[in-house]
Amino acid sequence: MTPQPRGRGAGRRRLAQQWTAQDRSLARSQGYRHFSLVGRRGRARDPIAACAAELEAVLQPGFRLLVPLPELHDPSLWCSGWLSLPSREDGTSQRRPMQILPAIDLLDGQCVRLHQGDYDQVTRFSDDPVAQALAWQRQGAERLHLVDLDGARSGEPVNDGAVKAITAALDIPVQLGGGVRSLERAEELLACGLDRVILGTVAIEQPELVLRLAERHPGRIVVGIDAKDGKVATRGWIEESTVEATALAQSFAGSGIAAIISTDIATDGTLAGPNLEALRAMADASPVPVIASGGIGCLEHVLSLLPLQALGVEGVIVGRALYDGRLSLADALQAVGDGRLQDVPPLGAPLGFGGGVVA
């Protein structure tokens, strides 16, 4: 990361296109975030003295700053270019990059997406889930997320053939949720090649089963908490409970489960962005790592999750945006991987505004 040249001649040089706010500029920039150069304003014989640069926040295009060039080139206030992940002395990252999990939702053996969990609003993307799974693996996915929609609705293992074919074809780990409501069913799925199984309905109806499975299969049991207006929904989102999602998450602290998948039903399939407030509440409620699900529609939505990584949000499931071409898996992986774009404070700094949203 090389700062721009300083001094009177620096203003006449070509300005960097990307800038990162540093600590002393937080009051004005309203948080540690990235800006893109929109252009220069002002004309004078001495551009250093009279010109300013107009910067636009990457994750909130409506938020702009007009920064005098001498101040922009002050290394204590700004740094040109995106900041990379902090590294240890051995050169390895201090944090594991956030994981991007492409989703394949299975209904009658086909790849589909539901709008807000409504089985009457189905979009079919492919009739060959194995080919789709292989495509995500070739594009760099490190884990695949499967949802058995038939299982979630009826509890019947309609898609087992497709699930076994996917796990046999892939080299990356695969996790599955939907209709896993007994110890026998969970262990049957684990035996057919799945790395993790996700328990949703039984987490609220039979929490002791989750604890037993987590003990028998450490690191392979995930709890899926699907919520609407903060309350847990079950049985494929058909039934709503009175249980607070955060309370359910808190009840599994220390249980040995691998993660909690937090799905906001109101944003799922909408491409309108994740429910950051709900995710923050979920991460605060339990020390168990959280995987976000629902609402991702573009790269900026993925980046908006980074301020929550320090709180325990370790991954995000992406579906429709990948299939629609609104988001490239390669771009998403680059954005959260080593050398990534960041909108989070440096290690040890307090969390403030990140990515144009209240983190």
C-alpha positions in Angstrom: 0.0 0.0 0.0 1.9 3.0 -1.3 0.8 6.6 -0.3 0.5 9.2 -3.0 3.4 11.6 -3.3 3.3 14.6 -1.0 4.3 18.2 -1.5 3.3 20.9 -4.0 3.9 18.8 -7.0 1.6 16.1 -5.8 -1.6 17.9 -6.6 -0.7 18.1 -10.3 -0.2 14.3 -10.4 -3.0 12.0 -11.3 -5.1 11.3 -8.3 -5.8 7.8 -7.2 -9.3 6.5 -7.9 -9.8 4.9 -4.6 -9.3 6.2 -1.1 -9.7 4.9 2.4 -10.6 7.1 5.4 -8.2 7.0 8.3 -8.7 7.5 12.0 -8.4 11.3 12.2 -11.0 11.8 9.5 -13.7 9.6 11.1 -15.7 12.5 12.4 -16.3 13.9 9.0 -16.4 10.6 7.0 -18.8 9.2 9.6 -16.9 6.0 9.8 -14.1 3.9 8.4 -15.1 3.4 4.8 -13.9 3.5 1.3 -14.4 6.3 -1.2 -14.1 6.5 -5.0 -12.9 9.7 -6.7 -15.7 11.4 -8.6 -13.6 14.3 -9.8 -11.9 17.6 -9.0 -13.6 20.9 -8.2 -12.1 24.4 -8.5 -9.5 26.0 -10.7 -6.5 27.9 -9.8 -2.9 28.5 -10.8 -1.9 26.6 -7.8 -4.1 23.5 -7.7 -2.7 22.5 -4.3 -4.0 25.7 -2.8 -7.5 25.9 -4.4 -8.6 22.6 -5.8 -10.5 19.9 -3.9 -11.4 16.3 -4.7 -15.0 15.1 -4.6 -15.2 11.6 -3.1 -18.2 9.2 -3.2 -18.7 6.5 -0.6 -18.5 3.1 -2.3 -21.3 1.5 -0.4 -23.5 4.6 -0.1 -23.2 6.6 -3.4 -25.4 9.4 -2.0 -22.7 10.2 0.6 -20.0 12.4 -0.7 -17.1 14.5 0.7 -15.3 17.5 -0.8 -11.7 17.2 0.4 -9.1 19.9 -0.2 -6.1 18.4 -2.0 -3.6 19.2 0.7 -5.7 17.4 3.2 -6.4 14.5 0.9 -2.7 14.0 0.5 -2.1 14.1 4.3 -1.1 10.5 5.1 -2.4 10.9 8.7 -5.9 11.4 7.3 -6.2 9.4 4.1 -4.5 6.6 2.3 -4.9 6.0 -1.5 -6.1 2.6 -2.5 -8.0 0.0 -0.6 -6.6 -1.4 2.7 -5.7 -5.1 2.6 -6.3 -7.5 5.5 -4.0 -6.9 8.4 -1.3 -9.6 8.5 0.7 -11.4 11.1 4.5 -11.4 11.1 4.4 -14.7 9.2 2.4 -13.0 6.4 -0.8 -14.9 7.1 -4.1 -13.0 7.6 -5.2 -12.2 11.1 -8.8 -13.0 10.2 -10.3 -15.7 8.1 -11.9 -14.2 5.0 -15.7 -14.2 5.1 -17.1 -17.2 3.3 -19.4 -17.0 0.3 -21.8 -19.9 0.0 -23.7 -20.3 -3.3 -27.1 -21.8 -2.6 -29.0 -24.5 -4.5 -32.6 -24.8 -3.5 -34.0 -28.1 -4.5 -37.7 -28.6 -5.4 -38.8 -31.8 -7.3 -35.1 -32.3 -8.2 -34.7 -28.9 -9.8 -32.8 -25.8 -8.8 -35.3 -23.1 -7.8 -35.7 -20.0 -5.7 -38.7 -18.9 -3.7 -39.7 -15.3 -3.1 -39.8 -14.8 0.7 -40.4 -18.5 1.3 -43.6 -18.6 -0.8 -44.0 -21.9 -2.5 -46.5 -20.2 -4.9 -43.7 -17.9 -6.1 -41.2 -20.2 -7.6 -38.4 -19.3 -10.1 -36.8 -22.3 -11.7 -33.1 -21.9 -12.7 -31.9 -25.4 -13.7 -33.1 -29.0 -14.0 -29.5 -30.3 -13.5 -28.5 -29.5 -9.9 -25.2 -31.5 -10.2 -24.1 -29.4 -13.2 -24.9 -26.3 -11.3 -23.0 -27.4 -8.2 -20.0 -28.2 -10.3 -20.2 -24.8 -11.9 -20.1 -23.1 -8.5 -17.1 -25.2 -7.5 -15.2 -24.3 -10.7 -15.9 -20.6 -10.0 -14.1 -20.9 -6.6 -16.8 -21.7 -4.1 -15.3 -23.3 -0.9 -18.6 -24.6 0.4 -22.0 -25.2 -1.1 -25.3 -24.7 0.6 -28.3 -26.9 -0.3 -31.9 -26.5 0.8 -34.3 -29.4 0.4 -37.6 -27.4 -0.1 -39.6 -30.6 -0.3 -38.2 -31.8 2.9 -38.8 -28.5 4.6 -42.4 -28.5 3.6 -43.4 -32.1 4.0 -40.5 -33.8 5.8 -40.2 -36.3 2.9 -36.7 -37.0 1.4 -37.8 -36.3 -2.2 -34.4 -34.9 -3.2 -32.0 -37.5 -1.8 -31.0 -38.7 -5.2 -29.9 -35.2 -6.2 -28.2 -34.6 -2.9 -26.1 -37.8 -3.1 -25.2 -37.1 -6.7 -24.0 -33.6 -5.8 -21.8 -34.7 -2.8 -20.3 -37.5 -5.0 -19.4 -35.1 -7.8 -17.9 -32.2 -5.6 -14.6 -31.9 -3.8 -15.7 -29.0 -1.6 -17.8 -29.5 1.5 -21.6 -29.4 1.2 -24.2 -28.6 3.8 -27.9 -29.2 3.7 -31.0 -28.0 5.5 -34.7 -28.7 5.1 -36.7 -31.5 6.7 -34.0 -32.7 9.0 -36.2 -33.5 12.0 -34.8 -36.6 13.6 -31.5 -38.0 14.7 -31.8 -40.9 12.2 -32.4 -38.5 9.3 -29.5 -36.2 10.3 -27.1 -39.2 10.5 -28.4 -40.6 7.2 -27.5 -37.4 5.5 -24.1 -37.2 7.1 -23.4 -40.7 6.0 -24.2 -39.9 2.3 -21.4 -37.4 2.0 -22.7 -34.1 3.5 -20.2 -32.2 5.6 -22.9 -30.5 7.7 -26.6 -30.8 8.3 -28.8 -27.9 9.3 -31.6 -28.2 11.9 -34.3 -25.7 11.8 -37.8 -26.7 13.0 -36.4 -29.2 15.5 -34.1 -26.5 17.0 -37.2 -25.0 18.5 -39.4 -28.1 19.0 -36.7 -30.5 20.1 -33.6 -28.5 21.3 -32.3 -31.6 23.1 -31.9 -33.4 19.8 -29.7 -30.6 18.5 -27.5 -30.9 21.6 -27.3 -34.7 21.2 -26.3 -34.5 17.6 -23.7 -31.8 18.3 -22.2 -34.0 20.8 -22.1 -37.0 18.5 -20.9 -35.0 15.5 -18.8 -32.1 16.6 -18.5 -29.3 14.0 -21.0 -30.9 11.7 -24.3 -29.6 13.1 -25.7 -26.2 12.2 -28.8 -24.5 13.5 -31.0 -22.6 11.0 -33.0 -19.8 12.5 -35.5 -18.3 10.1 -37.2 -15.3 11.4 -39.9 -12.8 10.4 -40.2 -9.6 12.5 -37.8 -11.2 15.0 -39.9 -14.3 15.6 -38.9 -17.8 14.6 -40.7 -19.5 11.7 -40.8 -23.2 11.2 -41.7 -26.0 8.8 -40.6 -24.3 5.7 -41.7 -20.9 7.0 -45.3 -22.1 6.9 -45.7 -21.7 10.7 -44.7 -18.8 12.9 -43.9 -19.1 16.6 -43.7 -16.7 19.5 -40.1 -17.4 20.2 -37.6 -14.6 19.7 -34.9 -15.5 17.2 -32.1 -14.0 19.4 -33.4 -16.0 22.4 -33.2 -19.2 20.4 -29.6 -18.4 19.3 -28.6 -17.6 22.8 -29.9 -21.0 24.0 -27.3 -22.8 21.9 -24.3 -21.0 23.3 -21.8 -23.6 24.3 -23.6 -26.4 22.6 -20.9 -27.3 20.2 -22.8 -26.5 17.1 -20.7 -25.3 14.1 -22.7 -22.2 13.2 -26.1 -20.5 13.1 -27.6 -19.6 9.8 -29.7 -16.5 10.3 -32.3 -16.0 7.6 -34.5 -12.9 7.4 -37.7 -14.0 5.6 -38.7 -10.5 4.8 -35.6 -9.9 2.7 -35.1 -13.4 1.3 -35.2 -13.5 -2.4 -35.8 -9.7 -2.7 -32.3 -8.7 -3.7 -32.9 -5.6 -1.5 -30.0 -6.1 0.9 -29.5 -8.0 4.2 -31.2 -7.1 7.4 -28.0 -5.8 9.1 -29.8 -4.9 12.4 -31.1 -8.4 12.8 -27.8 -10.0 12.0 -26.0 -7.8 14.5 -28.6 -8.8 17.1 -28.1 -12.4 16.3 -24.3 -12.1 16.5 -24.6 -10.3 19.8 -26.9 -12.9 21.2 -24.5 -15.9 20.9 -20.8 -16.6 20.6 -21.6 -19.2 17.9 -20.5 -18.1 14.4 -23.3 -16.6 12.3 -23.9 -17.2 8.5 -26.1 -14.5 6.9 -28.9 -15.5 4.6 -31.4 -13.4 2.7 -31.5 -10.2 0.6 -28.1 -10.2 -1.1 -28.5 -8.6 -4.5 -25.1 -7.0 -5.4 -21.5 -6.7 -4.4 -22.2 -3.7 -2.1 -24.6 -5.9 -0.1 -21.8 -8.4 0.5 -19.4 -5.7 1.5 -22.0 -4.2 3.9 -21.6 -7.4 6.0 -17.9 -6.8 6.7 -18.4 -4.5 9.7 -20.2 -7.4 11.4 -17.4 -9.9 10.8 -15.7 -8.8 14.0 -18.9 -9.6 15.9 -19.0 -13.2 14.5 -20.7 -13.1 11.1 -18.4 -15.4 9.3 -20.2 -16.1 6.0 -23.1 -15.3 3.7 -25.4 -17.5 1.6 -26.1 -16.1 -1.9 -28.7 -17.4 -4.2 -30.8 -15.4 -6.7 -28.2 -12.7 -7.3 -25.8 -15.2 -8.6 -28.3 -16.9 -10.8 -29.6 -13.5 -12.2 -26.1 -12.4 -12.9 -26.4 -9.4 -10.6 -23.4 -10.6 -8.6 -20.4 -12.5 -9.8 -19.1 -15.2 -7.5 -15.5 -14.3 -8.5 -16.1 -10.7 -7.6 -17.7 -11.6 -4.3 -14.8 -13.9 -3.3 -12.3 -11.3 -4.2 -14.1 -8.6 -2.2 -14.0 -10.7 1.0 -10.8 -12.6 0.5 -7.1 -11.7 1.2 -6.4 -8.3 -0.1 -10.1 -7.6 -0.1 -12.0 -4.3 -0.2 -12.9 -3.4 3.4 -15.3 -1.1 5.2 -14.4 -2.2 8.7 -12.2 -0.5 11.4 -8.7 -1.7 11.9 -8.2 -4.3 14.6 -8.7 -2.8 18.0 -10.6 0.2 16.8 -14.2 0.7 17.9 -17.0 -0.2 15.4 -18.7 2.9 14.0 -20.5 3.5 10.7 -19.5 0.9 8.1 -20.4 0.7 4.5 -22.8 3.6 4.7 -25.0 1.8 7.2 -25.1 1.8 11.0 -23.2 -1.3 11.9 
